[in-house]
Amino acid sequence: MTTISGPVAGPGPLDIAAIPDQRAAPARSGVEAHGVGRIPEADRTAGPRDVVTILLGSNLAFSVVVFGWLPVAFGLGFWASLSAVAVGTVIGTVMVAPLALLGHRTATNNSVSSGASFGVLGRMVGSFVGLLLCLGYTALTVWTGGEALVSAVGRATGVPLGDGAYAVGYGLLAVLVTLAATYGFHLLVKLNTWIVPVVGASLALGLLAYAGSFHSAAQPGPQSYLLGSFWPTWVLALVASGIAGPLSYVTLLGDWTRYVSDAWHPRRVLRACATGLMLGLLVPTAFGVFSAVATEGTGARSYVAGLVAAAPAWYLPLLVVSAVAGSVGQAGINLYSMGLDLDAILPRLTRVQSTAVVALVSTLLVFLGQFVWDAESAVTTFVLILTSLAVPWATITLIGFFRARGRIDADALQVFNAGRRGGRYWYHRGWNINATTAWVIGSVAGVLANSTDTFTGPLAAWVGGVDLSVATSALAAAGCYLVLERFRPSAR
């Protein structure tokens, strides 16, 4: 019998043999049976190219394109919007890409892997953050994709479409997304293999479709800036449309890299994630900036509706294809990740059962988004708040990973899933108080540094309304965690 040394709060030493590794799960066909248990090496058949494919294909969705519209909606011109998106994406990718190494090292998802820093129960912080991130982005994907689908069909047929038609469109996409997420990893990889060329070509043809109404030299007046002046508005766009994109993947990357064999060098995995994030996010958001400038002044109720209204007739079928395929790719990976996170919180549920639960909740949010909330304010607010929660979690997890030089006891992470207690990551009743405290302080600091048209935190007001939430939350979390570890080291 193999045991783990360390503080044990159970009746005896931890029995690793009692931890299920799901070795009987099918690897390539049928519905994926793997949950957050450690993936056996025999089933880790993916490679870095699969990671690039899934990050490229899943981001070619209107829910990502719409983030290119936000800077234009904030009052920025084309070049200012494009620069905010580009610079923010680079910064975010540098911050987030190393998190891909967690799943590759532990063969489980990032939320469970964060138990090395937060504790085997404290890792629920990561599951909570992951659920909120994926819930918001799944709803946004079905929302924007469904609107594009219904609006394009309505314009092509000439039939006026009301709320009932939108409800049907949302329901159809929700069903397709749920099926893709339920089947799991290998189906999602296959779907994104053809989403990349199909939807990629549709976006490329979109440059031609909207070229006639595009004017890059048009500049808004100072009075149009959302936050009253250029630089606060540009920094808001940098965070909301640039940095927030990669940060939405802090818990997702391990979902894919856990399937990459140990035979691949970590440097290859890191490079694949950086490439996939950079290209996968820059291409659709840059198209969003271009199309938002080209379709300004249409008078449509939303960006997506304006995109459909301004499209030439020949481009409408491509909008339908992009709406369906892009939504399945993007919402599919988010719903899949949510199923894993809920499975990590409620181990008695299977991954399939967890996926069904979160699918219902996501669909409810879609209807609220369509019929209750204002699009621009809702998207901006949820992005900034979730970013403020994700940054300190990612910061602490990476500090713990690099302090341990990447050495993580993968079996000890599975204690909670096995219904046991103890092990080297048990800390204080399953929680690392230092890490959890630092996350709370970092999150609060981030929210207090947010700056939008509806809320300006005191830290943002102190620097003239500039949103410094990313830097503030990261520095506050890192400083607090390192100080606490220095004067009251966590028991291991």
PyMOL commands that set and color helices and strands:
alter all, ss='L'
color gray80, all
select helices_A, chain A and resi 16-18+41-43+48-58+62-73+78-106+110-113+115-118+124-157+163-183+185-209+211-213+222-224+230-247+253-257+266-294+303-310+313-345+351-371+375-403+412-414+433-448+458-462+469-487
alter helices_A, ss='H'
color red, helices_A
deselect
rebuild
show_as cartoon
